Amino acid sequence: MFLTSLTRYGRREQMKYEVKFPNHSIEKKFDKALSILPRTIQDKIIKAVEKLSNNPRPYGEKPFKKLKVPFQFYQFTAQYRVRIGNHRVLYDVDDKKKVVWILRLKKRSERSYKS
C-alpha cells in the first residue's frame, strides 16, 4: 500500500489501490479466459487491470463505464467495467480497504453481463 504523498510539484498523488480477486475460483476462471487469448490482447488486458490500481474509476476515459445495472457474479457484484478491444473486465471497488476486486473477464457479446 502506498500512502498519500506530495509530489515534487506540490500536488497530492492518489492513494494506490490493491488489485485482487475475491477468491481462488474467480482467479482461476480469469486466468483461463486470459490464457486462450492472443499474447498481444493478454498484455493489453494485464496493463489495463494494473492501471486500475492508480485510478479505479477513470471517469471521462472511453473504455471505462459504471454499469447501470450492477452485474451479479456468485455473491459478488460488479459495479464497473473496463473495455479492452472486444473484451470486458468487470470489477468492483472497495474504498475503505483500498481494493479493486476483479470479478470477470468476458468477450463482449450479448451475454457478457449475464451470469
TIVO-2410 file (N, C-alpha, C; in nm, 3 decimals):
# residues 115
REC num residu      c1      c2      c3 atome chaine
REC   1      M   0.083  -0.119   0.000     N      A
REC   1      M   0.000   0.000   0.000    CA      A
REC   1      M   0.087   0.125   0.000     C      A
REC   2      F   0.043   0.222  -0.074     N      A
REC   2      F   0.114   0.347  -0.079    CA      A
REC   2      F   0.030   0.453  -0.011     C      A
REC   3      L   0.093   0.534   0.070     N      A
REC   3      L   0.022   0.641   0.138    CA      A
REC   3      L   0.017   0.764   0.049     C      A
REC   4      T  -0.082   0.849   0.074     N      A
REC   4      T  -0.089   0.974   0.001    CA      A
REC   4      T   0.039   1.052   0.027     C      A
REC   5      S   0.097   1.103  -0.078     N      A
REC   5      S   0.221   1.178  -0.063    CA      A
REC   5      S   0.219   1.299  -0.154     C      A
REC   6      L   0.308   1.391  -0.128     N      A
REC   6      L   0.320   1.508  -0.213    CA      A
REC   6      L   0.424   1.480  -0.321     C      A
REC   7      T   0.394   1.520  -0.442     N      A
REC   7      T   0.494   1.509  -0.548    CA      A
REC   7      T   0.585   1.629  -0.541     C      A
REC   8      R   0.688   1.628  -0.621     N      A
REC   8      R   0.780   1.742  -0.619    CA      A
REC   8      R   0.714   1.868  -0.673     C      A
REC   9      Y   0.599   1.855  -0.737     N      A
REC   9      Y   0.527   1.971  -0.787    CA      A
REC   9      Y   0.423   2.022  -0.689     C      A
REC  10      G   0.415   1.960  -0.573     N      A
REC  10      G   0.324   2.005  -0.470    CA      A
REC  10      G   0.182   1.952  -0.483     C      A
REC  11      R   0.159   1.863  -0.580     N      A
REC  11      R   0.026   1.804  -0.594    CA      A
REC  11      R   0.019   1.675  -0.516     C      A
REC  12      R  -0.100   1.641  -0.470     N      A
REC  12      R  -0.118   1.515  -0.398    CA      A
REC  12      R  -0.139   1.403  -0.498     C      A
REC  13      E  -0.074   1.290  -0.472     N      A
REC  13      E  -0.098   1.170  -0.551    CA      A
REC  13      E  -0.213   1.093  -0.488     C      A
REC  14      Q  -0.286   1.022  -0.570     N      A
REC  14      Q  -0.394   0.940  -0.517    CA      A
REC  14      Q  -0.335   0.822  -0.441     C      A
REC  15      M  -0.409   0.778  -0.341     N      A
REC  15      M  -0.367   0.656  -0.271    CA      A
REC  15      M  -0.387   0.540  -0.366     C      A
REC  16      K  -0.290   0.452  -0.375     N      A
REC  16      K  -0.300   0.338  -0.465    CA      A
REC  16      K  -0.389   0.230  -0.405     C      A
REC  17      Y  -0.454   0.161  -0.495     N      A
REC  17      Y  -0.541   0.050  -0.458    CA      A
REC  17      Y  -0.470  -0.080  -0.488     C      A
REC  18      E  -0.504  -0.182  -0.413     N      A
REC  18      E  -0.453  -0.316  -0.438    CA      A
REC  18      E  -0.552  -0.384  -0.532     C      A
REC  19      V  -0.504  -0.450  -0.636     N      A
REC  19      V  -0.589  -0.521  -0.731    CA      A
REC  19      V  -0.585  -0.669  -0.695     C      A
REC  20      K  -0.705  -0.725  -0.664     N      A
REC  20      K  -0.712  -0.863  -0.616    CA      A
REC  20      K  -0.834  -0.933  -0.674     C      A
REC  21      F  -0.835  -1.064  -0.656     N      A
REC  21      F  -0.952  -1.147  -0.685    CA      A
REC  21      F  -1.016  -1.183  -0.552     C      A
REC  22      P  -1.149  -1.190  -0.545     N      A
REC  22      P  -1.213  -1.221  -0.417    CA      A
REC  22      P  -1.190  -1.364  -0.370     C      A
REC  23      N  -1.166  -1.457  -0.463     N      A
REC  23      N  -1.136  -1.595  -0.423    CA      A
REC  23      N  -1.058  -1.665  -0.534     C      A
REC  24      H  -1.008  -1.782  -0.501     N      A
REC  24      H  -0.922  -1.858  -0.593    CA      A
REC  24      H  -0.999  -1.904  -0.717     C      A
REC  25      S  -1.124  -1.939  -0.701     N      A
REC  25      S  -1.206  -1.986  -0.812    CA      A
REC  25      S  -1.221  -1.879  -0.920     C      A
REC  26      I  -1.248  -1.756  -0.879     N      A
REC  26      I  -1.263  -1.646  -0.974    CA      A
REC  26      I  -1.129  -1.616  -1.041     C      A
REC  27      E  -1.021  -1.625  -0.965     N      A
REC  27      E  -0.888  -1.603  -1.022    CA      A
REC  27      E  -0.856  -1.708  -1.129     C      A
REC  28      K  -0.890  -1.834  -1.103     N      A
REC  28      K  -0.866  -1.941  -1.199    CA      A
REC  28      K  -0.946  -1.919  -1.327     C      A
REC  29      K  -1.072  -1.878  -1.314     N      A
REC  29      K  -1.156  -1.853  -1.432    CA      A
REC  29      K  -1.100  -1.737  -1.514     C      A
REC  30      F  -1.054  -1.633  -1.445     N      A
REC  30      F  -0.995  -1.518  -1.513    CA      A
REC  30      F  -0.869  -1.561  -1.587     C      A
REC  31      D  -0.782  -1.636  -1.520     N      A
REC  31      D  -0.659  -1.684  -1.581    CA      A
REC  31      D  -0.686  -1.773  -1.702     C      A
REC  32      K  -0.786  -1.859  -1.691     N      A
REC  32      K  -0.821  -1.948  -1.802    CA      A
REC  32      K  -0.871  -1.868  -1.922     C      A
REC  33      A  -0.960  -1.771  -1.896     N      A
REC  33      A  -1.011  -1.687  -2.005    CA      A
REC  33      A  -0.898  -1.607  -2.069     C      A
REC  34      L  -0.805  -1.561  -1.988     N      A
REC  34      L  -0.692  -1.483  -2.037    CA      A
REC  34      L  -0.596  -1.569  -2.119     C      A
REC  35      S  -0.574  -1.691  -2.075     N      A
REC  35      S  -0.473  -1.779  -2.138    CA      A
REC  35      S  -0.510  -1.818  -2.281     C      A
REC  36      I  -0.636  -1.818  -2.317     N      A
REC  36      I  -0.675  -1.859  -2.453    CA      A
REC  36      I  -0.669  -1.744  -2.553     C      A
REC  37      L  -0.640  -1.623  -2.505     N      A
REC  37      L  -0.634  -1.506  -2.593    CA      A
REC  37      L  -0.494  -1.491  -2.652     C      A
REC  38      P  -0.485  -1.422  -2.766     N      A
REC  38      P  -0.352  -1.393  -2.823    CA      A
REC  38      P  -0.269  -1.310  -2.726     C      A
REC  39      R  -0.139  -1.326  -2.733     N      A
REC  39      R  -0.046  -1.260  -2.640    CA      A
REC  39      R  -0.063  -1.108  -2.637     C      A
REC  40      T  -0.086  -1.047  -2.753     N      A
REC  40      T  -0.100  -0.901  -2.758    CA      A
REC  40      T  -0.222  -0.854  -2.679     C      A
REC  41      I  -0.330  -0.928  -2.689     N      A
REC  41      I  -0.452  -0.892  -2.615    CA      A
REC  41      I  -0.432  -0.918  -2.466     C      A
REC  42      Q  -0.364  -1.029  -2.432     N      A
REC  42      Q  -0.333  -1.058  -2.291    CA      A
REC  42      Q  -0.256  -0.941  -2.230     C      A
REC  43      D  -0.156  -0.892  -2.301     N      A
REC  43      D  -0.075  -0.782  -2.250    CA      A
REC  43      D  -0.158  -0.656  -2.228     C      A
REC  44      K  -0.250  -0.627  -2.321     N      A
REC  44      K  -0.336  -0.508  -2.307    CA      A
REC  44      K  -0.428  -0.521  -2.187     C      A
REC  45      I  -0.482  -0.640  -2.166     N      A
REC  45      I  -0.573  -0.663  -2.052    CA      A
REC  45      I  -0.496  -0.650  -1.921     C      A
REC  46      I  -0.380  -0.710  -1.913     N      A
REC  46      I  -0.299  -0.702  -1.790    CA      A
REC  46      I  -0.263  -0.557  -1.760     C      A
REC  47      K  -0.225  -0.482  -1.862     N      A
REC  47      K  -0.190  -0.342  -1.844    CA      A
REC  47      K  -0.311  -0.261  -1.794     C      A
REC  48      A  -0.428  -0.286  -1.853     N      A
REC  48      A  -0.550  -0.214  -1.813    CA      A
REC  48      A  -0.586  -0.245  -1.667     C      A
REC  49      V  -0.572  -0.371  -1.628     N      A
REC  49      V  -0.603  -0.410  -1.490    CA      A
REC  49      V  -0.504  -0.346  -1.393     C      A
REC  50      E  -0.376  -0.344  -1.430     N      A
REC  50      E  -0.276  -0.281  -1.344    CA      A
REC  50      E  -0.301  -0.131  -1.328     C      A
REC  51      K  -0.350  -0.066  -1.434     N      A
REC  51      K  -0.379   0.078  -1.427    CA      A
REC  51      K  -0.491   0.110  -1.327     C      A
REC  52      L  -0.576   0.012  -1.300     N      A
REC  52      L  -0.685   0.034  -1.204    CA      A
REC  52      L  -0.632   0.062  -1.064     C      A
REC  53      S  -0.511   0.019  -1.033     N      A
REC  53      S  -0.456   0.043  -0.900    CA      A
REC  53      S  -0.431   0.193  -0.877     C      A
REC  54      N  -0.401   0.266  -0.982     N      A
REC  54      N  -0.379   0.410  -0.970    CA      A
REC  54      N  -0.509   0.490  -0.976     C      A
REC  55      N  -0.603   0.441  -1.056     N      A
REC  55      N  -0.728   0.513  -1.075    CA      A
REC  55      N  -0.840   0.412  -1.104     C      A
REC  56      P  -0.907   0.362  -1.001     N      A
REC  56      P  -1.007   0.258  -1.023    CA      A
REC  56      P  -1.135   0.306  -1.091     C      A
REC  57      R  -1.153   0.436  -1.097     N      A
REC  57      R  -1.270   0.493  -1.165    CA      A
REC  57      R  -1.224   0.602  -1.262     C      A
REC  58      P  -1.169   0.562  -1.375     N      A
REC  58      P  -1.117   0.663  -1.468    CA      A
REC  58      P  -1.228   0.732  -1.547     C      A
REC  59      Y  -1.310   0.811  -1.478     N      A
REC  59      Y  -1.421   0.882  -1.541    CA      A
REC  59      Y  -1.370   0.967  -1.657     C      A
REC  60      G  -1.446   0.971  -1.763     N      A
REC  60      G  -1.410   1.050  -1.877    CA      A
REC  60      G  -1.327   0.975  -1.980     C      A
REC  61      E  -1.272   0.863  -1.942     N      A
REC  61      E  -1.197   0.782  -2.037    CA      A
REC  61      E  -1.294   0.685  -2.105     C      A
REC  62      K  -1.284   0.674  -2.234     N      A
REC  62      K  -1.378   0.598  -2.315    CA      A
REC  62      K  -1.397   0.452  -2.270     C      A
REC  63      P  -1.291   0.377  -2.240     N      A
REC  63      P  -1.314   0.235  -2.210    CA      A
REC  63      P  -1.376   0.207  -2.073     C      A
REC  64      F  -1.385   0.306  -1.986     N      A
REC  64      F  -1.440   0.286  -1.852    CA      A
REC  64      F  -1.591   0.313  -1.852     C      A
REC  65      K  -1.664   0.236  -1.771     N      A
REC  65      K  -1.806   0.261  -1.758    CA      A
REC  65      K  -1.857   0.210  -1.625     C      A
REC  66      K  -1.937   0.291  -1.558     N      A
REC  66      K  -2.010   0.245  -1.439    CA      A
REC  66      K  -2.133   0.174  -1.492     C      A
REC  67      L  -2.154   0.051  -1.450     N      A
REC  67      L  -2.267  -0.026  -1.500    CA      A
REC  67      L  -2.398   0.029  -1.446     C      A
REC  68      K  -2.496   0.047  -1.534     N      A
REC  68      K  -2.627   0.096  -1.492    CA      A
REC  68      K  -2.697  -0.006  -1.403     C      A
REC  69      V  -2.686  -0.130  -1.444     N      A
REC  69      V  -2.740  -0.241  -1.364    CA      A
REC  69      V  -2.621  -0.324  -1.320     C      A
REC  70      P  -2.589  -0.324  -1.190     N      A
REC  70      P  -2.473  -0.400  -1.143    CA      A
REC  70      P  -2.484  -0.547  -1.181     C      A
REC  71      F  -2.371  -0.605  -1.217     N      A
REC  71      F  -2.363  -0.744  -1.260    CA      A
REC  71      F  -2.338  -0.832  -1.139     C      A
REC  72      Q  -2.425  -0.929  -1.117     N      A
REC  72      Q  -2.414  -1.021  -1.005    CA      A
REC  72      Q  -2.336  -1.144  -1.050     C      A
REC  73      F  -2.227  -1.177  -0.980     N      A
REC  73      F  -2.144  -1.292  -1.013    CA      A
REC  73      F  -2.115  -1.366  -0.884     C      A
REC  74      Y  -2.176  -1.483  -0.867     N      A
REC  74      Y  -2.177  -1.554  -0.739    CA      A
REC  74      Y  -2.233  -1.458  -0.635     C      A
REC  75      Q  -2.165  -1.440  -0.522     N      A
REC  75      Q  -2.216  -1.348  -0.421    CA      A
REC  75      Q  -2.156  -1.209  -0.436     C      A
REC  76      F  -2.083  -1.184  -0.545     N      A
REC  76      F  -2.015  -1.057  -0.567    CA      A
REC  76      F  -2.090  -0.973  -0.670     C      A
REC  77      T  -2.072  -0.844  -0.664     N      A
REC  77      T  -2.139  -0.752  -0.755    CA      A
REC  77      T  -2.037  -0.664  -0.824     C      A
REC  78      A  -2.039  -0.665  -0.956     N      A
REC  78      A  -1.950  -0.578  -1.034    CA      A
REC  78      A  -2.023  -0.447  -1.061     C      A
REC  79      Q  -1.965  -0.338  -1.019     N      A
REC  79      Q  -2.024  -0.206  -1.040    CA      A
REC  79      Q  -1.967  -0.137  -1.164     C      A
REC  80      Y  -1.850  -0.184  -1.210     N      A
REC  80      Y  -1.778  -0.116  -1.317    CA      A
REC  80      Y  -1.726  -0.214  -1.420     C      A
REC  81      R  -1.693  -0.159  -1.537     N      A
REC  81      R  -1.627  -0.239  -1.639    CA      A
REC  81      R  -1.527  -0.152  -1.712     C      A
REC  82      V  -1.422  -0.218  -1.759     N      A
REC  82      V  -1.325  -0.151  -1.844    CA      A
REC  82      V  -1.318  -0.232  -1.973     C      A
REC  83      R  -1.317  -0.160  -2.084     N      A
REC  83      R  -1.319  -0.224  -2.215    CA      A
REC  83      R  -1.177  -0.229  -2.272     C      A
REC  84      I  -1.141  -0.346  -2.320     N      A
REC  84      I  -1.014  -0.365  -2.388    CA      A
REC  84      I  -1.047  -0.436  -2.519     C      A
REC  85      G  -1.060  -0.362  -2.627     N      A
REC  85      G  -1.099  -0.420  -2.755    CA      A
REC  85      G  -1.237  -0.482  -2.744     C      A
REC  86      N  -1.247  -0.611  -2.777     N      A
REC  86      N  -1.374  -0.683  -2.769    CA      A
REC  86      N  -1.394  -0.752  -2.634     C      A
REC  87      H  -1.310  -0.721  -2.538     N      A
REC  87      H  -1.316  -0.787  -2.407    CA      A
REC  87      H  -1.351  -0.687  -2.298     C      A
REC  88      R  -1.412  -0.739  -2.192     N      A
REC  88      R  -1.453  -0.656  -2.079    CA      A
REC  88      R  -1.400  -0.717  -1.950     C      A
REC  89      V  -1.347  -0.632  -1.864     N      A
REC  89      V  -1.310  -0.674  -1.729    CA      A
REC  89      V  -1.413  -0.612  -1.636     C      A
REC  90      L  -1.487  -0.695  -1.567     N      A
REC  90      L  -1.590  -0.649  -1.473    CA      A
REC  90      L  -1.529  -0.650  -1.334     C      A
REC  91      Y  -1.551  -0.542  -1.259     N      A
REC  91      Y  -1.486  -0.530  -1.129    CA      A
REC  91      Y  -1.566  -0.442  -1.035     C      A
REC  92      D  -1.525  -0.442  -0.908     N      A
REC  92      D  -1.585  -0.358  -0.805    CA      A
REC  92      D  -1.473  -0.292  -0.727     C      A
REC  93      V  -1.505  -0.186  -0.656     N      A
REC  93      V  -1.406  -0.110  -0.580    CA      A
REC  93      V  -1.450  -0.101  -0.435     C      A
REC  94      D  -1.360  -0.133  -0.343     N      A
REC  94      D  -1.383  -0.117  -0.200    CA      A
REC  94      D  -1.293  -0.003  -0.153     C      A
REC  95      D  -1.352   0.115  -0.136     N      A
REC  95      D  -1.274   0.233  -0.099    CA      A
REC  95      D  -1.221   0.227   0.044     C      A
REC  96      K  -1.294   0.162   0.133     N      A
REC  96      K  -1.246   0.152   0.271    CA      A
REC  96      K  -1.118   0.071   0.281     C      A
REC  97      K  -1.113  -0.041   0.208     N      A
REC  97      K  -0.997  -0.129   0.212    CA      A
REC  97      K  -0.895  -0.095   0.103     C      A
REC  98      K  -0.929  -0.002   0.015     N      A
REC  98      K  -0.844   0.036  -0.098    CA      A
REC  98      K  -0.811  -0.085  -0.185     C      A
REC  99      V  -0.919  -0.157  -0.226     N      A
REC  99      V  -0.904  -0.278  -0.306    CA      A
REC  99      V  -0.994  -0.269  -0.429     C      A
REC 100      V  -0.938  -0.307  -0.544     N      A
REC 100      V  -1.015  -0.327  -0.666    CA      A
REC 100      V  -1.033  -0.478  -0.680     C      A
REC 101      W  -1.158  -0.522  -0.677     N      A
REC 101      W  -1.189  -0.666  -0.686    CA      A
REC 101      W  -1.218  -0.701  -0.832     C      A
REC 102      I  -1.131  -0.779  -0.893     N      A
REC 102      I  -1.150  -0.824  -1.031    CA      A
REC 102      I  -1.243  -0.945  -1.027     C      A
REC 103      L  -1.355  -0.936  -1.101     N      A
REC 103      L  -1.457  -1.040  -1.091    CA      A
REC 103      L  -1.472  -1.126  -1.216     C      A
REC 104      R  -1.448  -1.066  -1.334     N      A
REC 104      R  -1.472  -1.147  -1.453    CA      A
REC 104      R  -1.406  -1.085  -1.576     C      A
REC 105      L  -1.363  -1.173  -1.666     N      A
REC 105      L  -1.314  -1.133  -1.797    CA      A
REC 105      L  -1.403  -1.201  -1.899     C      A
REC 106      K  -1.465  -1.121  -1.984     N      A
REC 106      K  -1.558  -1.176  -2.083    CA      A
REC 106      K  -1.533  -1.112  -2.218     C      A
REC 107      K  -1.555  -1.189  -2.324     N      A
REC 107      K  -1.556  -1.133  -2.458    CA      A
REC 107      K  -1.691  -1.064  -2.473     C      A
REC 108      R  -1.691  -0.949  -2.534     N      A
REC 108      R  -1.816  -0.873  -2.549    CA      A
REC 108      R  -1.912  -0.948  -2.639     C      A
REC 109      S  -2.028  -0.975  -2.585     N      A
REC 109      S  -2.137  -1.038  -2.659    CA      A
REC 109      S  -2.265  -0.999  -2.587     C      A
REC 110      E  -2.374  -1.048  -2.634     N      A
REC 110      E  -2.500  -1.016  -2.569    CA      A
REC 110      E  -2.510  -1.080  -2.430     C      A
REC 111      R  -2.427  -1.178  -2.401     N      A
REC 111      R  -2.431  -1.246  -2.272    CA      A
REC 111      R  -2.323  -1.198  -2.176     C      A
REC 112      S  -2.248  -1.097  -2.211     N      A
REC 112      S  -2.136  -1.052  -2.126    CA      A
REC 112      S  -2.178  -1.014  -1.985     C      A
REC 113      Y  -2.296  -0.960  -1.972     N      A
REC 113      Y  -2.337  -0.910  -1.841    CA      A
REC 113      Y  -2.443  -0.999  -1.778     C      A
REC 114      K  -2.444  -1.126  -1.819     N      A
REC 114      K  -2.534  -1.225  -1.759    CA      A
REC 114      K  -2.449  -1.331  -1.693     C      A
REC 115      S  -2.500  -1.388  -1.586     N      A
REC 115      S  -2.424  -1.490  -1.510    CA      A
REC 115      S  -2.400  -1.615  -1.588     C      A
***
